[in-house]
Structures are given as structure tokens and as C-alpha cells.
Amino acid sequence: MNQMRTDTASTPLNNLWVVLVDNDGELVAQDANGRVPMIARAGNDQKYLLVFKNVVKARQFLSTQDVSDAEPRMVVRANHDDIVRIAKSAGVVGTLLDYDPATQKYASASALA
């Protein structure tokens, strides 16, 4: 039986990490603190939400970027819907897991939940 669940506890984003940055007016949607998750544009001109399997991977990524006030944040039930809302409003189509800017490779890609 195929049954869709809307419970955010079972979404693929939960327990992954995103990097929050100041919006600076680039996106229409943002969280209550004016922050947005970091998004990348791929070679196919599609936008992807950058996600990391743990805080270590997120911090490794940040160490290679020149972004001030960026902060790794775990996706949990309390912030899940906000992160998805912001990403969708920016035209994000999927996620890239553990993106490495040095090699331009990632562990996996999936559709945005």
C-alpha cells in the first residue's frame, strides 16, 4: 500500500545539517532572524540545498568558504518546515549531501522533501 506521510519526523532532511547565512535581501523568504540555508546552483542551472550528514562535515565546508556569520544548524522538527519553505521559495529542486567545493563532488543528491 502506498501512503504518503506528511509527518516531518520521517523526512529525509531531519537530522541532517544545513548552513544558515544572513539573507542580505537576496531571497524573498527567510527565518525569523533573517537567515536562510545555503543554496548552490549546479551546472544544469538548477538550485540545490546544501546538506551535511554531521556538524563536522558542515564545518569543513565552511572552512573553505568566505562567508561571515555562517552557522551550521541541524534540521529538526522545529525548523524543518521553515527550511523547506525558504528553499522552495528560492526555486530549490533538491539537496546535495556533503558537497566538497575543492573536488566539486558530493555524496548524493535527492529531491527536496
RODO-364460 format. One record per residue: residue number from 0; x, y, z of N, C-alpha, C in turn. Coordinates in nm, 2 decimals. Layout:
N
<node n="NUM" n_X="X" n_Y="Y" n_Z="Z" ca_X="X" ca_Y="Y" ca_Z="Z" c_X="X" c_Y="Y" c_Z="Z"/>
...
This chain:
113
<node n="0" n_X="0.08" n_Y="-0.12" n_Z="0.00" ca_X="0.00" ca_Y="0.00" ca_Z="0.00" c_X="0.09" c_Y="0.12" c_Z="0.00"/>
<node n="1" n_X="0.06" n_Y="0.22" n_Z="-0.09" ca_X="0.14" ca_Y="0.34" ca_Z="-0.09" c_X="0.06" c_Y="0.45" c_Z="-0.01"/>
<node n="2" n_X="0.13" n_Y="0.50" n_Z="0.08" ca_X="0.07" ca_Y="0.60" ca_Z="0.17" c_X="0.17" c_Y="0.71" c_Z="0.19"/>
<node n="3" n_X="0.13" n_Y="0.84" n_Z="0.16" ca_X="0.22" ca_Y="0.95" ca_Z="0.19" c_X="0.20" c_Y="1.00" c_Z="0.33"/>
<node n="4" n_X="0.31" n_Y="1.02" n_Z="0.39" ca_X="0.31" ca_Y="1.07" ca_Z="0.53" c_X="0.36" c_Y="1.22" c_Z="0.52"/>
<node n="5" n_X="0.29" n_Y="1.30" n_Z="0.59" ca_X="0.33" ca_Y="1.44" ca_Z="0.60" c_X="0.40" c_Y="1.48" c_Z="0.73"/>
<node n="6" n_X="0.42" n_Y="1.38" n_Z="0.81" ca_X="0.49" ca_Y="1.39" ca_Z="0.94" c_X="0.63" c_Y="1.43" c_Z="0.91"/>
<node n="7" n_X="0.68" n_Y="1.54" n_Z="0.96" ca_X="0.82" ca_Y="1.58" ca_Z="0.93" c_X="0.92" c_Y="1.50" c_Z="1.00"/>
<node n="8" n_X="0.87" n_Y="1.42" n_Z="1.09" ca_X="0.97" ca_Y="1.33" ca_Z="1.17" c_X="1.03" c_Y="1.22" c_Z="1.07"/>
<node n="9" n_X="0.96" n_Y="1.20" n_Z="0.96" ca_X="1.01" ca_Y="1.09" ca_Z="0.87" c_X="1.08" c_Y="1.15" c_Z="0.74"/>
<node n="10" n_X="1.10" n_Y="1.28" n_Z="0.73" ca_X="1.15" ca_Y="1.33" ca_Z="0.61" c_X="1.30" c_Y="1.31" c_Z="0.60"/>
<node n="11" n_X="1.36" n_Y="1.31" n_Z="0.48" ca_X="1.50" ca_Y="1.28" ca_Z="0.46" c_X="1.59" c_Y="1.40" c_Z="0.52"/>
<node n="12" n_X="1.53" n_Y="1.51" n_Z="0.53" ca_X="1.62" ca_Y="1.63" ca_Z="0.58" c_X="1.64" c_Y="1.62" c_Z="0.73"/>
<node n="13" n_X="1.55" n_Y="1.56" n_Z="0.81" ca_X="1.57" ca_Y="1.55" ca_Z="0.95" c_X="1.70" c_Y="1.49" c_Z="0.99"/>
<node n="14" n_X="1.77" n_Y="1.55" n_Z="1.09" ca_X="1.89" ca_Y="1.51" ca_Z="1.14" c_X="2.01" c_Y="1.53" c_Z="1.05"/>
<node n="15" n_X="1.99" n_Y="1.60" n_Z="0.94" ca_X="2.10" ca_Y="1.65" ca_Z="0.86" c_X="2.13" c_Y="1.79" c_Z="0.90"/>
<node n="16" n_X="2.24" n_Y="1.84" n_Z="0.85" ca_X="2.28" ca_Y="1.98" ca_Z="0.89" c_X="2.28" c_Y="2.07" c_Z="0.77"/>
<node n="17" n_X="2.23" n_Y="2.19" n_Z="0.79" ca_X="2.24" ca_Y="2.30" ca_Z="0.68" c_X="2.33" c_Y="2.41" c_Z="0.74"/>
<node n="18" n_X="2.37" n_Y="2.50" n_Z="0.65" ca_X="2.45" ca_Y="2.61" ca_Z="0.69" c_X="2.36" c_Y="2.73" c_Z="0.67"/>
<node n="19" n_X="2.33" n_Y="2.80" n_Z="0.78" ca_X="2.25" ca_Y="2.93" ca_Z="0.78" c_X="2.34" c_Y="3.05" c_Z="0.76"/>
<node n="20" n_X="2.30" n_Y="3.14" n_Z="0.67" ca_X="2.37" ca_Y="3.26" ca_Z="0.64" c_X="2.27" c_Y="3.38" c_Z="0.64"/>
<node n="21" n_X="2.32" n_Y="3.50" n_Z="0.66" ca_X="2.24" ca_Y="3.61" ca_Z="0.66" c_X="2.18" c_Y="3.63" c_Z="0.52"/>
<node n="22" n_X="2.05" n_Y="3.66" n_Z="0.51" ca_X="1.99" ca_Y="3.68" ca_Z="0.38" c_X="2.04" c_Y="3.79" c_Z="0.30"/>
<node n="23" n_X="2.06" n_Y="3.91" n_Z="0.36" ca_X="2.10" ca_Y="4.03" ca_Z="0.29" c_X="2.01" c_Y="4.06" c_Z="0.17"/>
<node n="24" n_X="1.88" n_Y="4.03" n_Z="0.18" ca_X="1.78" ca_Y="4.07" ca_Z="0.08" c_X="1.79" c_Y="3.99" c_Z="-0.05"/>
<node n="25" n_X="1.87" n_Y="3.88" n_Z="-0.06" ca_X="1.88" ca_Y="3.80" ca_Z="-0.18" c_X="1.76" c_Y="3.72" c_Z="-0.21"/>
<node n="26" n_X="1.70" n_Y="3.66" n_Z="-0.10" ca_X="1.58" ca_Y="3.58" ca_Z="-0.11" c_X="1.46" c_Y="3.65" c_Z="-0.05"/>
<node n="27" n_X="1.34" n_Y="3.62" n_Z="-0.10" ca_X="1.22" ca_Y="3.67" ca_Z="-0.05" c_X="1.19" c_Y="3.62" c_Z="0.09"/>
<node n="28" n_X="1.20" n_Y="3.49" n_Z="0.10" ca_X="1.17" ca_Y="3.42" ca_Z="0.23" c_X="1.30" c_Y="3.41" c_Z="0.31"/>
<node n="29" n_X="1.27" n_Y="3.41" n_Z="0.45" ca_X="1.38" ca_Y="3.40" ca_Z="0.54" c_X="1.33" c_Y="3.35" c_Z="0.67"/>
<node n="30" n_X="1.41" n_Y="3.31" n_Z="0.77" ca_X="1.36" ca_Y="3.28" ca_Z="0.90" c_X="1.34" c_Y="3.40" c_Z="0.98"/>
<node n="31" n_X="1.30" n_Y="3.38" n_Z="1.11" ca_X="1.26" ca_Y="3.50" ca_Z="1.19" c_X="1.39" c_Y="3.58" c_Z="1.22"/>
<node n="32" n_X="1.51" n_Y="3.53" n_Z="1.21" ca_X="1.63" ca_Y="3.60" ca_Z="1.23" c_X="1.70" c_Y="3.66" c_Z="1.11"/>
<node n="33" n_X="1.62" n_Y="3.65" n_Z="0.99" ca_X="1.68" ca_Y="3.70" ca_Z="0.87" c_X="1.78" c_Y="3.61" c_Z="0.81"/>
<node n="34" n_X="1.78" n_Y="3.48" n_Z="0.84" ca_X="1.88" ca_Y="3.38" ca_Z="0.79" c_X="1.81" c_Y="3.29" c_Z="0.69"/>
<node n="35" n_X="1.89" n_Y="3.23" n_Z="0.60" ca_X="1.85" ca_Y="3.14" ca_Z="0.50" c_X="1.95" c_Y="3.02" c_Z="0.49"/>
<node n="36" n_X="1.91" n_Y="2.91" n_Z="0.45" ca_X="2.01" ca_Y="2.80" ca_Z="0.43" c_X="2.09" c_Y="2.82" c_Z="0.31"/>
<node n="37" n_X="2.21" n_Y="2.78" n_Z="0.30" ca_X="2.30" ca_Y="2.80" ca_Z="0.19" c_X="2.25" c_Y="2.71" c_Z="0.07"/>
<node n="38" n_X="2.25" n_Y="2.77" n_Z="-0.04" ca_X="2.20" ca_Y="2.71" ca_Z="-0.16" c_X="2.31" c_Y="2.72" c_Z="-0.27"/>
<node n="39" n_X="2.32" n_Y="2.61" n_Z="-0.36" ca_X="2.41" ca_Y="2.61" ca_Z="-0.46" c_X="2.34" c_Y="2.60" c_Z="-0.60"/>
<node n="40" n_X="2.40" n_Y="2.66" n_Z="-0.70" ca_X="2.35" ca_Y="2.65" ca_Z="-0.84" c_X="2.44" c_Y="2.55" c_Z="-0.91"/>
<node n="41" n_X="2.38" n_Y="2.44" n_Z="-0.96" ca_X="2.46" ca_Y="2.34" ca_Z="-1.03" c_X="2.48" c_Y="2.38" c_Z="-1.18"/>
<node n="42" n_X="2.56" n_Y="2.30" n_Z="-1.25" ca_X="2.59" ca_Y="2.32" ca_Z="-1.39" c_X="2.46" c_Y="2.32" c_Z="-1.48"/>
<node n="43" n_X="2.36" n_Y="2.25" n_Z="-1.43" ca_X="2.24" ca_Y="2.24" ca_Z="-1.51" c_X="2.14" c_Y="2.36" c_Z="-1.48"/>
<node n="44" n_X="2.20" n_Y="2.46" n_Z="-1.41" ca_X="2.13" ca_Y="2.58" ca_Z="-1.37" c_X="2.01" c_Y="2.55" c_Z="-1.26"/>
<node n="45" n_X="2.01" n_Y="2.44" n_Z="-1.21" ca_X="1.92" ca_Y="2.40" ca_Z="-1.10" c_X="1.97" c_Y="2.45" c_Z="-0.97"/>
<node n="46" n_X="1.89" n_Y="2.48" n_Z="-0.87" ca_X="1.93" ca_Y="2.52" ca_Z="-0.74" c_X="1.92" c_Y="2.40" c_Z="-0.64"/>
<node n="47" n_X="2.01" n_Y="2.38" n_Z="-0.55" ca_X="2.01" ca_Y="2.27" ca_Z="-0.46" c_X="2.05" c_Y="2.32" c_Z="-0.32"/>
<node n="48" n_X="1.98" n_Y="2.27" n_Z="-0.22" ca_X="2.01" ca_Y="2.30" ca_Z="-0.08" c_X="2.13" c_Y="2.21" c_Z="-0.04"/>
<node n="49" n_X="2.23" n_Y="2.28" n_Z="0.02" ca_X="2.34" ca_Y="2.21" ca_Z="0.07" c_X="2.31" c_Y="2.15" c_Z="0.21"/>
<node n="50" n_X="2.33" n_Y="2.02" n_Z="0.22" ca_X="2.31" ca_Y="1.95" ca_Z="0.35" c_X="2.43" c_Y="1.86" c_Z="0.38"/>
<node n="51" n_X="2.45" n_Y="1.84" n_Z="0.51" ca_X="2.56" ca_Y="1.76" ca_Z="0.55" c_X="2.52" c_Y="1.66" c_Z="0.66"/>
<node n="52" n_X="2.59" n_Y="1.54" n_Z="0.66" ca_X="2.54" ca_Y="1.44" ca_Z="0.74" c_X="2.58" c_Y="1.46" c_Z="0.89"/>
<node n="53" n_X="2.68" n_Y="1.55" n_Z="0.92" ca_X="2.71" ca_Y="1.58" ca_Z="1.06" c_X="2.77" c_Y="1.72" c_Z="1.06"/>
<node n="54" n_X="2.79" n_Y="1.77" n_Z="1.18" ca_X="2.84" ca_Y="1.91" ca_Z="1.20" c_X="2.98" c_Y="1.92" c_Z="1.16"/>
<node n="55" n_X="3.06" n_Y="1.81" n_Z="1.17" ca_X="3.20" ca_Y="1.82" ca_Z="1.13" c_X="3.21" c_Y="1.84" c_Z="0.98"/>
<node n="56" n_X="3.13" n_Y="1.78" n_Z="0.90" ca_X="3.13" ca_Y="1.80" ca_Z="0.75" c_X="3.08" c_Y="1.94" c_Z="0.72"/>
<node n="57" n_X="2.98" n_Y="1.99" n_Z="0.79" ca_X="2.93" ca_Y="2.13" ca_Z="0.77" c_X="3.04" c_Y="2.23" c_Z="0.80"/>
<node n="58" n_X="3.12" n_Y="2.21" n_Z="0.91" ca_X="3.22" ca_Y="2.30" ca_Z="0.94" c_X="3.34" c_Y="2.29" c_Z="0.85"/>
<node n="59" n_X="3.37" n_Y="2.17" n_Z="0.80" ca_X="3.48" ca_Y="2.15" ca_Z="0.70" c_X="3.44" c_Y="2.23" c_Z="0.57"/>
<node n="60" n_X="3.31" n_Y="2.22" n_Z="0.53" ca_X="3.27" ca_Y="2.30" ca_Z="0.42" c_X="3.29" c_Y="2.45" c_Z="0.44"/>
<node n="61" n_X="3.24" n_Y="2.50" n_Z="0.56" ca_X="3.25" ca_Y="2.64" ca_Z="0.59" c_X="3.40" c_Y="2.69" c_Z="0.60"/>
<node n="62" n_X="3.49" n_Y="2.60" n_Z="0.64" ca_X="3.63" ca_Y="2.64" ca_Z="0.64" c_X="3.69" c_Y="2.68" c_Z="0.51"/>
<node n="63" n_X="3.62" n_Y="2.63" n_Z="0.40" ca_X="3.67" ca_Y="2.66" ca_Z="0.27" c_X="3.59" c_Y="2.78" c_Z="0.20"/>
<node n="64" n_X="3.50" n_Y="2.84" n_Z="0.28" ca_X="3.42" ca_Y="2.95" ca_Z="0.22" c_X="3.45" c_Y="3.08" c_Z="0.29"/>
<node n="65" n_X="3.43" n_Y="3.18" n_Z="0.22" ca_X="3.44" ca_Y="3.32" ca_Z="0.27" c_X="3.31" c_Y="3.38" c_Z="0.30"/>
<node n="66" n_X="3.24" n_Y="3.32" n_Z="0.40" ca_X="3.11" ca_Y="3.37" ca_Z="0.44" c_X="3.11" c_Y="3.41" c_Z="0.59"/>
<node n="67" n_X="3.07" n_Y="3.53" n_Z="0.61" ca_X="3.07" ca_Y="3.58" ca_Z="0.75" c_X="2.94" c_Y="3.54" c_Z="0.82"/>
<node n="68" n_X="2.95" n_Y="3.51" n_Z="0.95" ca_X="2.84" ca_Y="3.48" ca_Z="1.03" c_X="2.76" c_Y="3.36" c_Z="0.99"/>
<node n="69" n_X="2.82" n_Y="3.26" n_Z="0.92" ca_X="2.75" ca_Y="3.14" ca_Z="0.88" c_X="2.75" c_Y="3.04" c_Z="1.00"/>
<node n="70" n_X="2.65" n_Y="2.97" n_Z="1.01" ca_X="2.63" ca_Y="2.88" ca_Z="1.12" c_X="2.57" c_Y="2.75" c_Z="1.08"/>
<node n="71" n_X="2.63" n_Y="2.63" n_Z="1.12" ca_X="2.57" ca_Y="2.50" ca_Z="1.09" c_X="2.45" c_Y="2.49" c_Z="1.19"/>
<node n="72" n_X="2.34" n_Y="2.43" n_Z="1.13" ca_X="2.22" ca_Y="2.40" ca_Z="1.21" c_X="2.16" c_Y="2.27" c_Z="1.18"/>
<node n="73" n_X="2.13" n_Y="2.19" n_Z="1.28" ca_X="2.07" ca_Y="2.06" ca_Z="1.25" c_X="1.92" c_Y="2.08" c_Z="1.21"/>
<node n="74" n_X="1.88" n_Y="2.01" n_Z="1.11" ca_X="1.73" ca_Y="2.01" ca_Z="1.08" c_X="1.66" c_Y="1.92" c_Z="1.17"/>
<node n="75" n_X="1.56" n_Y="1.98" n_Z="1.24" ca_X="1.48" ca_Y="1.91" ca_Z="1.34" c_X="1.34" c_Y="1.95" c_Z="1.31"/>
<node n="76" n_X="1.25" n_Y="1.89" n_Z="1.39" ca_X="1.10" ca_Y="1.91" ca_Z="1.37" c_X="1.07" c_Y="2.06" c_Z="1.38"/>
<node n="77" n_X="1.14" n_Y="2.13" n_Z="1.47" ca_X="1.10" ca_Y="2.27" ca_Z="1.50" c_X="1.14" c_Y="2.37" c_Z="1.38"/>
<node n="78" n_X="1.25" n_Y="2.33" n_Z="1.30" ca_X="1.29" ca_Y="2.42" ca_Z="1.20" c_X="1.27" c_Y="2.36" c_Z="1.06"/>
<node n="79" n_X="1.23" n_Y="2.24" n_Z="1.05" ca_X="1.22" ca_Y="2.17" ca_Z="0.92" c_X="1.13" c_Y="2.25" c_Z="0.82"/>
<node n="80" n_X="1.01" n_Y="2.28" n_Z="0.86" ca_X="0.92" ca_Y="2.34" ca_Z="0.77" c_X="0.97" c_Y="2.48" c_Z="0.72"/>
<node n="81" n_X="1.03" n_Y="2.55" n_Z="0.81" ca_X="1.09" ca_Y="2.68" ca_Z="0.77" c_X="1.20" c_Y="2.67" c_Z="0.67"/>
<node n="82" n_X="1.28" n_Y="2.57" n_Z="0.69" ca_X="1.39" ca_Y="2.55" ca_Z="0.59" c_X="1.34" c_Y="2.51" c_Z="0.46"/>
<node n="83" n_X="1.24" n_Y="2.42" n_Z="0.46" ca_X="1.18" ca_Y="2.37" ca_Z="0.33" c_X="1.11" c_Y="2.49" c_Z="0.26"/>
<node n="84" n_X="1.04" n_Y="2.57" n_Z="0.34" ca_X="0.96" ca_Y="2.68" ca_Z="0.28" c_X="1.06" c_Y="2.78" c_Z="0.22"/>
<node n="85" n_X="1.17" n_Y="2.81" n_Z="0.28" ca_X="1.27" ca_Y="2.91" ca_Z="0.23" c_X="1.33" c_Y="2.85" c_Z="0.10"/>
<node n="86" n_X="1.37" n_Y="2.72" n_Z="0.11" ca_X="1.43" ca_Y="2.66" ca_Z="-0.01" c_X="1.34" c_Y="2.65" c_Z="-0.13"/>
<node n="87" n_X="1.21" n_Y="2.62" n_Z="-0.11" ca_X="1.12" ca_Y="2.61" ca_Z="-0.22" c_X="1.09" c_Y="2.75" c_Z="-0.28"/>
<node n="88" n_X="1.09" n_Y="2.85" n_Z="-0.19" ca_X="1.06" ca_Y="2.98" ca_Z="-0.24" c_X="1.18" c_Y="3.03" c_Z="-0.33"/>
<node n="89" n_X="1.30" n_Y="2.98" n_Z="-0.31" ca_X="1.41" ca_Y="3.01" ca_Z="-0.38" c_X="1.43" c_Y="2.93" c_Z="-0.51"/>
<node n="90" n_X="1.34" n_Y="2.84" n_Z="-0.53" ca_X="1.34" ca_Y="2.75" ca_Z="-0.65" c_X="1.43" c_Y="2.63" c_Z="-0.64"/>
<node n="91" n_X="1.46" n_Y="2.59" n_Z="-0.52" ca_X="1.54" ca_Y="2.47" ca_Z="-0.49" c_X="1.47" c_Y="2.35" c_Z="-0.54"/>
<node n="92" n_X="1.53" n_Y="2.26" n_Z="-0.61" ca_X="1.47" ca_Y="2.13" ca_Z="-0.66" c_X="1.52" c_Y="2.01" c_Z="-0.58"/>
<node n="93" n_X="1.63" n_Y="2.02" n_Z="-0.51" ca_X="1.68" ca_Y="1.90" ca_Z="-0.45" c_X="1.79" c_Y="1.94" c_Z="-0.34"/>
<node n="94" n_X="1.86" n_Y="1.83" n_Z="-0.29" ca_X="1.96" ca_Y="1.85" ca_Z="-0.20" c_X="2.09" c_Y="1.79" c_Z="-0.25"/>
<node n="95" n_X="2.20" n_Y="1.85" n_Z="-0.21" ca_X="2.33" ca_Y="1.79" ca_Z="-0.23" c_X="2.39" c_Y="1.76" c_Z="-0.09"/>
<node n="96" n_X="2.43" n_Y="1.63" n_Z="-0.07" ca_X="2.48" ca_Y="1.59" ca_Z="0.06" c_X="2.63" c_Y="1.59" c_Z="0.06"/>
<node n="97" n_X="2.69" n_Y="1.66" n_Z="0.16" ca_X="2.83" ca_Y="1.66" ca_Z="0.18" c_X="2.91" c_Y="1.72" c_Z="0.06"/>
<node n="98" n_X="2.86" n_Y="1.83" n_Z="0.00" ca_X="2.93" ca_Y="1.89" ca_Z="-0.11" c_X="3.07" c_Y="1.93" c_Z="-0.07"/>
<node n="99" n_X="3.17" n_Y="1.90" n_Z="-0.16" ca_X="3.31" ca_Y="1.94" ca_Z="-0.14" c_X="3.35" c_Y="2.04" c_Z="-0.25"/>
<node n="100" n_X="3.36" n_Y="2.16" n_Z="-0.22" ca_X="3.39" ca_Y="2.26" ca_Z="-0.32" c_X="3.53" c_Y="2.24" c_Z="-0.39"/>
<node n="101" n_X="3.62" n_Y="2.18" n_Z="-0.32" ca_X="3.76" ca_Y="2.15" ca_Z="-0.38" c_X="3.75" c_Y="2.06" c_Z="-0.50"/>
<node n="102" n_X="3.67" n_Y="1.95" n_Z="-0.48" ca_X="3.66" ca_Y="1.85" ca_Z="-0.58" c_X="3.53" c_Y="1.87" c_Z="-0.67"/>
<node n="103" n_X="3.44" n_Y="1.95" n_Z="-0.62" ca_X="3.31" ca_Y="1.97" ca_Z="-0.68" c_X="3.23" c_Y="1.84" c_Z="-0.69"/>
<node n="104" n_X="3.25" n_Y="1.76" n_Z="-0.58" ca_X="3.17" ca_Y="1.63" ca_Z="-0.57" c_X="3.09" c_Y="1.63" c_Z="-0.45"/>
<node n="105" n_X="2.99" n_Y="1.54" n_Z="-0.44" ca_X="2.90" ca_Y="1.53" ca_Z="-0.33" c_X="2.87" c_Y="1.38" c_Z="-0.31"/>
<node n="106" n_X="2.83" n_Y="1.35" n_Z="-0.19" ca_X="2.80" ca_Y="1.21" ca_Z="-0.16" c_X="2.67" c_Y="1.16" c_Z="-0.23"/>
<node n="107" n_X="2.57" n_Y="1.24" n_Z="-0.24" ca_X="2.45" ca_Y="1.20" ca_Z="-0.30" c_X="2.36" c_Y="1.32" c_Z="-0.33"/>
<node n="108" n_X="2.27" n_Y="1.31" n_Z="-0.42" ca_X="2.17" ca_Y="1.41" ca_Z="-0.45" c_X="2.03" c_Y="1.35" c_Z="-0.44"/>
<node n="109" n_X="1.93" n_Y="1.43" n_Z="-0.39" ca_X="1.80" ca_Y="1.38" ca_Z="-0.38" c_X="1.70" c_Y="1.50" c_Z="-0.40"/>
<node n="110" n_X="1.58" n_Y="1.46" n_Z="-0.43" ca_X="1.47" ca_Y="1.56" ca_Z="-0.44" c_X="1.44" c_Y="1.63" c_Z="-0.31"/>
<node n="111" n_X="1.40" n_Y="1.76" n_Z="-0.31" ca_X="1.37" ca_Y="1.83" ca_Z="-0.19" c_X="1.24" c_Y="1.77" c_Z="-0.13"/>
<node n="112" n_X="1.25" n_Y="1.73" n_Z="-0.01" ca_X="1.13" ca_Y="1.67" ca_Z="0.06" c_X="1.02" c_Y="1.77" c_Z="0.08"/>
